[in-house]
């Protein structure tokens, strides 16, 4: 894998002083070329070298985003939307320079329509902030990618997370959007109605577009009633294959579990150290059940029977809210916990998703790949929907370790594609997975994507250099 600085350096576009003067006149101190601010907006959680924008502007409304986009379009300067900076594949790196539009101050709830089970929010609001605003309504927003990502960023990358097995991903849970297009128009896609047969589904076109087609400035999302009863448990297994087979059987039996997460032995060790837990160091599943008191009890009993048939140990239950919170906080902190296994390291993370029937085989073959490598590489996964993640820990000062991580990544992705899966289940393409797009979709499908990009953004201003090459 080339660093972006190696691959895109010649394509960096000029940044006219007149553009910054216009931005400064319109936005005052909220437009800046400060080195520290640019550095903050030119890096994410990927292993790529920082790629800094030429300027950063903090927007507060759709109208302000529109004004920024129009100024950039007039000057032919790239635009990179910025949420919380928690992306893993280089999505927000300014590989051709340009203006980073920071949407973090657009963090308001526009409306809550409790009777319709919807809310409309600005893109900078985080999932935790949204759920805090919903706490007195008896409703919640379930998409939970772990990091406290912004709803705008989650929409742009079509995020999912620990609850996806029951509630789906952002694809299923975004009903409508307000988007500023590359030429500065404001368009509205979708409605608050639960379905529509009216024309092309523009909402789903922009959900997952990673900022390459427009800037999302409002999102209408689905909400769900808080379950009457919630119960969580952990269970250890003698092998990764046993754990994953238990999940496959659970899904195939139609048990409506809300969450089922897999962590391997190395990941459990990291979690224990980081979160002061005492989980058994073995392949482990984290379960959560939602429903009525009787429904949760029935689900739990069915899953326990399946677990026993797959050599699982007895469940350790966490029924009190504070115990469940501690358990899931530990799971959500797994990424940062894993980084501590190798002090000073960076992580090359990869995620793939395969049909549930091939998941056990895919995970077991991946385990063999990792056993043949000298890099510590824990595995975690949202295995209820066939998605798992590998974090390959490397010394950033050793190029040979980066190449080893990419060798493993290529093996994992090739296997997933051969099994009818995808090169990324939730991280997105960004820079890191671009090389696999033709393998997954075929050249003709990529040509269709490229045609859409060229129609909506003919000057390639919106987050250029991501997902696929602009010209084939």
C-alpha positions as CSV (number, residue, x, y, z in Angstrom):
1,X,0.0,0.0,0.0
2,X,1.4,3.4,-1.0
3,X,0.9,6.2,1.4
4,X,-1.3,8.9,-0.1
5,X,1.7,11.2,-0.1
6,X,3.4,8.9,-2.5
7,X,0.3,8.2,-4.7
8,X,-1.3,11.6,-4.9
9,X,1.4,14.2,-4.3
10,X,1.5,15.3,-8.0
11,X,-2.2,15.9,-8.0
12,X,-2.3,18.5,-5.3
13,X,-4.3,21.5,-6.6
14,X,-3.3,25.1,-6.1
15,X,-5.1,27.0,-3.3
16,X,-5.8,30.6,-4.4
17,X,-5.2,33.3,-1.8
18,X,-8.4,35.0,-3.1
19,X,-10.5,32.0,-2.0
20,X,-9.2,32.2,1.6
21,X,-9.8,35.9,1.6
22,X,-13.4,35.3,0.6
23,X,-13.8,32.6,3.2
24,X,-12.3,34.8,5.9
25,X,-14.6,37.7,4.9
26,X,-17.6,35.5,5.2
27,X,-16.7,33.4,8.3
28,X,-14.2,35.4,10.2
29,X,-12.2,33.3,12.7
30,X,-14.2,30.2,11.7
31,X,-12.0,30.0,8.6
32,X,-8.4,29.2,9.4
33,X,-5.2,28.1,7.9
34,X,-3.7,27.3,11.3
35,X,-1.2,24.5,11.1
36,X,-2.5,22.9,14.3
37,X,-6.1,22.9,13.0
38,X,-5.1,21.7,9.6
39,X,-3.1,18.8,11.2
40,X,-6.2,17.8,13.2
41,X,-8.3,17.7,10.1
42,X,-5.7,15.9,8.0
43,X,-5.4,12.7,9.9
44,X,-7.8,9.9,11.0
45,X,-7.4,6.5,12.7
46,X,-5.9,5.0,9.5
47,X,-2.2,4.1,9.2
48,X,-1.8,6.7,6.4
49,X,0.5,9.6,6.7
50,X,-1.4,12.9,7.4
51,X,-2.6,14.8,4.4
52,X,-3.5,18.3,5.4
53,X,-6.2,20.5,3.9
54,X,-5.2,24.0,2.9
55,X,-7.9,25.6,5.1
56,X,-10.6,24.6,7.5
57,X,-14.0,26.2,7.8
58,X,-16.4,25.6,10.7
59,X,-20.0,25.7,9.3
60,X,-23.1,26.2,11.3
61,X,-26.0,25.8,8.8
62,X,-26.9,24.4,5.5
63,X,-26.7,27.9,4.1
64,X,-23.2,28.3,5.3
65,X,-22.1,24.9,3.8
66,X,-23.7,26.0,0.5
67,X,-21.7,29.3,0.6
68,X,-18.5,27.4,1.2
69,X,-19.2,24.9,-1.6
70,X,-20.0,27.7,-4.0
71,X,-16.8,29.6,-3.3
72,X,-14.7,26.4,-3.6
73,X,-16.5,25.5,-6.9
74,X,-15.8,29.0,-8.3
75,X,-12.1,28.5,-7.6
76,X,-11.9,24.8,-8.5
77,X,-10.8,23.8,-5.0
78,X,-11.6,20.4,-3.4
79,X,-14.0,20.0,-0.5
80,X,-13.7,17.4,2.3
81,X,-16.5,17.1,4.8
82,X,-15.3,16.4,8.4
83,X,-17.3,14.9,11.2
84,X,-15.5,13.4,14.3
85,X,-12.4,12.2,12.5
86,X,-12.9,8.6,13.6
87,X,-12.7,7.0,10.1
88,X,-10.3,4.1,9.6
89,X,-9.5,4.0,5.9
90,X,-8.2,7.5,5.1
91,X,-11.6,8.9,4.1
92,X,-10.9,12.5,5.2
93,X,-7.3,12.9,4.1
94,X,-6.9,15.9,1.8
95,X,-4.9,14.0,-0.9
96,X,-5.3,17.0,-3.3
97,X,-5.5,19.7,-0.7
98,X,-8.6,21.9,-0.5
99,X,-11.0,23.0,2.2
100,X,-12.1,20.8,5.1
101,X,-15.7,21.7,6.1
102,X,-15.9,20.9,9.8
103,X,-19.6,20.1,10.6
104,X,-19.1,19.6,14.4
105,X,-20.9,22.8,15.3
106,X,-24.0,21.6,13.3
107,X,-24.9,19.3,16.2
108,X,-28.6,20.1,16.9
109,X,-31.7,18.0,16.8
110,X,-34.0,19.7,14.3
111,X,-37.1,17.8,15.3
112,X,-38.3,14.6,17.0
113,X,-41.5,13.1,15.7
114,X,-42.1,10.5,18.3
115,X,-45.4,9.3,16.9
116,X,-43.8,8.5,13.6
117,X,-40.6,7.1,15.2
118,X,-38.3,9.5,13.4
119,X,-35.9,12.3,14.2
120,X,-34.3,14.9,12.0
121,X,-30.8,16.0,13.0
122,X,-27.8,18.0,11.8
123,X,-24.8,16.0,10.7
124,X,-22.4,17.0,13.5
125,X,-24.5,15.4,16.3
126,X,-23.0,12.2,17.7
127,X,-25.0,9.1,18.3
128,X,-24.6,9.5,22.0
129,X,-25.9,13.1,21.9
130,X,-28.9,12.0,19.9
131,X,-29.8,9.3,22.3
132,X,-29.4,11.7,25.2
133,X,-31.9,14.0,23.5
134,X,-34.3,11.0,23.1
135,X,-34.0,9.7,26.7
136,X,-37.4,11.1,27.8
137,X,-39.3,9.9,24.7
138,X,-39.0,6.1,25.3
139,X,-37.2,5.9,22.0
140,X,-33.6,5.3,20.9
141,X,-31.4,5.3,17.8
142,X,-29.7,1.9,17.6
143,X,-26.8,2.2,15.2
144,X,-23.7,1.8,17.3
145,X,-20.4,1.6,15.5
146,X,-18.4,1.8,18.7
147,X,-16.7,5.1,18.2
148,X,-18.9,8.1,19.2
149,X,-19.1,9.0,15.5
150,X,-21.2,11.8,14.1
151,X,-24.5,10.9,12.4
152,X,-23.4,12.7,9.3
153,X,-20.2,10.6,9.1
154,X,-22.1,7.4,9.9
155,X,-24.4,8.2,7.0
156,X,-21.5,9.0,4.6
157,X,-19.8,5.7,5.4
158,X,-23.0,3.6,5.7
159,X,-22.0,2.6,9.1
160,X,-23.4,-0.3,11.1
161,X,-22.1,-1.8,14.4
162,X,-23.0,-4.0,17.3
163,X,-26.8,-3.7,16.9
164,X,-26.9,-4.3,13.1
165,X,-27.9,-7.9,13.4
166,X,-31.3,-6.8,14.7
167,X,-31.7,-3.1,13.6
168,X,-29.8,-3.0,10.4
169,X,-27.2,-0.4,9.3
170,X,-27.5,3.2,8.3
171,X,-28.7,2.1,4.9
172,X,-32.0,0.8,6.5
173,X,-32.3,3.6,9.0
174,X,-31.8,6.8,7.0
175,X,-35.1,8.0,5.6
176,X,-34.3,11.4,4.1
177,X,-31.3,13.8,3.6
178,X,-30.6,17.4,2.9
179,X,-27.4,17.6,0.7
180,X,-25.4,20.4,-0.8
181,X,-24.2,19.2,-4.2
182,X,-20.8,20.0,-5.8
183,X,-22.2,23.0,-7.7
184,X,-23.8,24.5,-4.5
185,X,-27.4,23.4,-5.0
186,X,-29.4,22.2,-1.9
187,X,-31.4,19.1,-2.6
188,X,-33.8,17.1,-0.4
189,X,-33.9,13.3,-0.8
190,X,-36.6,11.1,0.6
191,X,-39.4,11.9,3.1
192,X,-40.4,10.9,6.6
193,X,-42.7,8.3,5.1
194,X,-41.6,4.7,5.6
195,X,-41.5,3.8,2.0
196,X,-41.8,5.4,-1.5
197,X,-41.8,4.3,-5.1
198,X,-41.2,7.8,-6.5
199,X,-38.2,7.8,-8.7
200,X,-34.5,7.0,-8.1
201,X,-33.6,6.3,-4.5
202,X,-31.2,9.3,-4.0
203,X,-31.1,8.9,-0.3
204,X,-29.4,5.5,-0.6
205,X,-27.1,6.9,-3.3
206,X,-25.7,9.5,-0.9
207,X,-25.7,7.1,2.1
208,X,-22.3,5.4,1.7
209,X,-20.9,7.9,-0.8
210,X,-18.1,9.0,1.6
211,X,-18.4,12.7,0.8
212,X,-17.6,12.1,-2.9
213,X,-21.1,13.3,-4.2
214,X,-22.1,16.1,-1.8
215,X,-22.1,17.4,1.7
216,X,-24.9,16.0,4.0
217,X,-26.4,18.7,6.2
218,X,-29.5,17.1,7.6
219,X,-30.5,13.5,8.2
220,X,-33.9,12.0,9.1
221,X,-33.4,8.7,10.9
222,X,-35.6,5.9,12.2
223,X,-36.1,5.5,15.9
224,X,-37.2,2.5,17.9
225,X,-39.0,1.9,21.2
226,X,-36.8,1.2,24.2
227,X,-37.2,-2.5,24.9
228,X,-39.1,-3.5,28.0
229,X,-36.3,-5.9,29.1
230,X,-32.6,-6.1,28.2
231,X,-30.2,-8.8,29.3
232,X,-26.5,-9.3,28.3
233,X,-24.2,-12.2,28.8
234,X,-20.7,-13.4,27.8
235,X,-19.7,-16.9,27.0
236,X,-16.3,-18.5,26.3
237,X,-15.5,-21.2,23.8
238,X,-12.6,-23.6,23.2
239,X,-12.1,-22.3,19.6
240,X,-13.0,-19.5,17.3
241,X,-14.8,-21.9,15.0
242,X,-17.0,-23.2,17.8
243,X,-18.0,-19.6,18.8
244,X,-18.9,-18.6,15.2
245,X,-20.8,-21.8,14.5
246,X,-23.0,-21.0,17.6
247,X,-23.8,-17.6,16.1
248,X,-24.6,-19.1,12.7
249,X,-27.1,-21.6,14.2
250,X,-28.6,-18.8,16.3
251,X,-29.2,-16.6,13.3
252,X,-30.5,-19.5,11.2
253,X,-33.0,-20.4,13.8
254,X,-34.4,-16.9,13.7
255,X,-33.6,-15.9,17.3
256,X,-34.0,-12.1,17.3
257,X,-30.9,-11.3,19.3
258,X,-30.0,-7.6,19.4
259,X,-26.2,-7.9,19.6
260,X,-23.7,-10.8,19.2
261,X,-20.1,-9.8,19.2
262,X,-17.0,-12.0,18.8
263,X,-13.6,-11.3,20.4
264,X,-10.7,-13.7,20.1
265,X,-8.3,-14.6,22.9
266,X,-5.8,-11.8,22.2
267,X,-8.6,-9.2,22.0
268,X,-9.9,-10.5,25.4
269,X,-6.5,-10.1,26.9
270,X,-6.3,-6.5,25.7
271,X,-9.8,-5.7,26.9
272,X,-9.0,-7.1,30.4
273,X,-5.9,-4.9,30.7
274,X,-7.5,-1.8,29.4
275,X,-10.9,-1.9,31.1
276,X,-9.9,-3.8,34.3
277,X,-12.0,-6.7,33.4
278,X,-11.5,-10.4,34.4
279,X,-13.0,-12.1,31.4
280,X,-11.6,-15.6,30.7
281,X,-8.8,-15.4,28.0
282,X,-10.5,-17.5,25.4
283,X,-12.5,-16.9,22.2
284,X,-15.7,-15.3,23.5
285,X,-19.1,-14.1,22.5
286,X,-20.9,-11.0,23.9
287,X,-24.7,-11.3,23.7
288,X,-27.5,-8.9,24.3
289,X,-31.2,-9.7,24.2
290,X,-34.1,-7.1,23.8
291,X,-37.8,-7.6,24.2
292,X,-40.4,-8.4,26.8
293,X,-39.4,-10.1,30.0
294,X,-40.8,-13.5,28.7
295,X,-39.3,-12.9,25.2
296,X,-35.8,-12.2,26.5
297,X,-36.0,-15.3,28.8
298,X,-37.0,-17.5,25.8
299,X,-34.3,-16.0,23.6
300,X,-31.7,-16.5,26.2
301,X,-32.7,-20.2,26.8
302,X,-32.6,-21.0,23.1
303,X,-29.2,-19.4,22.7
304,X,-27.8,-21.2,25.8
305,X,-28.9,-24.5,24.3
306,X,-27.2,-23.7,21.0
307,X,-24.0,-22.6,22.8
308,X,-23.9,-25.9,24.8
309,X,-24.1,-27.9,21.6
310,X,-21.1,-25.9,20.4
311,X,-18.9,-26.5,23.4
312,X,-19.6,-23.1,25.0
313,X,-19.1,-22.5,28.7
314,X,-21.8,-21.3,31.0
315,X,-23.1,-17.8,30.4
316,X,-22.0,-15.0,32.7
317,X,-25.0,-12.6,32.9
318,X,-25.0,-8.8,33.2
319,X,-28.6,-7.8,33.9
320,X,-28.1,-4.6,35.8
321,X,-27.8,-1.5,33.6
322,X,-24.4,-0.6,35.2
323,X,-23.0,-4.1,34.5
324,X,-24.3,-4.0,30.9
325,X,-22.8,-0.6,30.4
326,X,-19.4,-1.7,31.7
327,X,-19.4,-4.8,29.5
328,X,-20.3,-2.9,26.3
329,X,-18.0,0.0,27.1
330,X,-15.2,-2.5,27.4
331,X,-16.2,-4.0,24.0
332,X,-16.3,-0.5,22.4
333,X,-12.9,0.4,23.7
334,X,-11.4,-2.8,22.2
335,X,-9.7,-0.8,19.4
336,X,-7.7,1.4,21.8
337,X,-7.2,-1.6,24.1
338,X,-5.6,-3.5,21.3
339,X,-3.2,-0.7,20.5
340,X,-1.8,-1.0,24.0
341,X,-0.7,-4.6,23.2
342,X,2.2,-3.1,21.3
343,X,3.2,0.3,22.7
344,X,3.8,3.0,20.1
345,X,2.2,0.9,17.4
346,X,-0.3,1.9,14.7
347,X,-3.0,-0.4,13.5
348,X,-3.8,-1.5,9.9
349,X,-7.5,-2.4,10.3
350,X,-9.4,-4.4,7.9
351,X,-13.0,-5.6,7.9
352,X,-14.8,-8.0,5.6
353,X,-18.3,-9.4,5.5
354,X,-19.4,-12.7,4.1
355,X,-22.6,-14.7,3.9
356,X,-23.4,-16.1,7.3
357,X,-23.0,-19.7,6.0
358,X,-19.4,-19.1,5.2
359,X,-18.5,-17.1,8.3
360,X,-17.0,-19.9,10.4
361,X,-14.8,-21.1,7.5
362,X,-13.7,-17.5,6.7
363,X,-12.7,-16.8,10.4
364,X,-10.9,-20.1,10.8
365,X,-8.9,-19.6,7.6
366,X,-8.1,-16.0,8.7
367,X,-6.9,-17.4,12.1
368,X,-4.4,-19.6,10.2
369,X,-3.2,-16.5,8.2
370,X,-2.5,-14.7,11.5
371,X,-0.8,-17.6,13.1
372,X,1.7,-17.5,10.2
373,X,2.5,-13.9,10.8
374,X,4.7,-12.2,13.4
375,X,2.4,-9.3,13.8
376,X,0.0,-9.3,16.8
377,X,-3.4,-9.2,15.1
378,X,-6.5,-9.5,17.3
379,X,-9.9,-10.3,15.7
380,X,-13.2,-8.9,16.8
381,X,-16.5,-9.0,14.9
382,X,-20.2,-8.2,14.6
383,X,-20.6,-11.8,13.7
384,X,-24.4,-11.8,13.7
385,X,-24.3,-10.2,10.3
386,X,-21.2,-11.9,9.0
387,X,-18.8,-9.0,9.6
388,X,-15.5,-9.2,11.4
389,X,-12.4,-7.0,11.9
390,X,-8.7,-7.6,12.2
391,X,-6.3,-5.1,13.7
392,X,-2.7,-5.7,12.6
393,X,-0.4,-3.9,15.0
394,X,2.8,-2.6,13.5
395,X,5.7,-0.3,14.2
396,X,5.2,2.7,11.9
397,X,9.0,3.1,11.6
398,X,9.3,-0.3,10.0
399,X,8.1,-0.5,6.3
400,X,8.4,-4.3,6.3
401,X,5.8,-4.5,9.0
402,X,3.4,-2.3,6.9
403,X,4.0,-4.7,4.0
404,X,3.3,-7.7,6.1
405,X,0.0,-6.2,7.3
406,X,-1.0,-5.5,3.7
407,X,-0.1,-9.0,2.7
408,X,-2.5,-10.3,5.4
409,X,-5.1,-7.8,4.4
410,X,-5.0,-9.0,0.7
411,X,-5.4,-12.6,1.8
412,X,-8.4,-11.8,4.0
413,X,-10.1,-9.7,1.3
414,X,-9.5,-12.2,-1.5
415,X,-11.0,-15.0,0.7
416,X,-14.1,-12.9,1.5
417,X,-14.7,-12.0,-2.2
418,X,-14.2,-15.7,-3.2
419,X,-16.9,-16.6,-0.7
420,X,-19.4,-14.1,-2.1
421,X,-18.6,-11.4,0.4
422,X,-17.4,-7.8,0.4
423,X,-14.0,-6.1,0.9
424,X,-15.6,-3.9,3.7
425,X,-18.7,-4.5,5.7
426,X,-18.7,-1.2,7.5
427,X,-15.4,0.7,7.5
428,X,-15.9,1.9,3.9
429,X,-13.5,2.2,1.0
430,X,-11.7,5.5,1.5
431,X,-8.1,5.1,0.2
432,X,-7.3,1.7,1.7
433,X,-9.8,-0.5,-0.1
434,X,-9.8,1.2,-3.6
435,X,-7.7,-1.5,-5.1
436,X,-10.3,-4.2,-4.4
437,X,-13.3,-2.4,-5.9
438,X,-13.0,-3.8,-9.5
439,X,-12.4,-7.3,-8.0
440,X,-15.7,-7.0,-6.1
441,X,-17.9,-5.1,-8.5
442,X,-16.4,-5.6,-11.9
443,X,-15.2,-2.9,-14.3
444,X,-18.6,-2.2,-15.8
445,X,-20.2,-1.6,-12.4
446,X,-17.3,0.8,-11.5
447,X,-17.8,2.6,-14.8
448,X,-21.5,3.2,-13.7
449,X,-20.3,4.5,-10.4
450,X,-17.8,6.7,-12.2
451,X,-20.5,8.0,-14.5
452,X,-22.7,9.0,-11.5
453,X,-19.7,10.8,-9.9
454,X,-18.9,12.7,-13.2
455,X,-22.6,13.7,-13.6
456,X,-22.9,15.1,-10.1
457,X,-19.3,16.3,-9.6
458,X,-17.8,16.9,-13.1
459,X,-14.8,18.8,-11.7
460,X,-14.0,16.1,-9.0
461,X,-14.2,18.6,-6.1
462,X,-16.0,16.4,-3.6
463,X,-13.5,14.4,-1.5
464,X,-11.4,13.5,-4.6
465,X,-9.2,10.4,-4.7
466,X,-11.6,8.2,-2.7
467,X,-13.5,5.0,-3.5
468,X,-12.2,4.8,-7.1
469,X,-10.1,6.7,-9.6
470,X,-12.1,9.6,-11.2
471,X,-11.0,8.6,-14.7
472,X,-10.7,5.0,-15.6
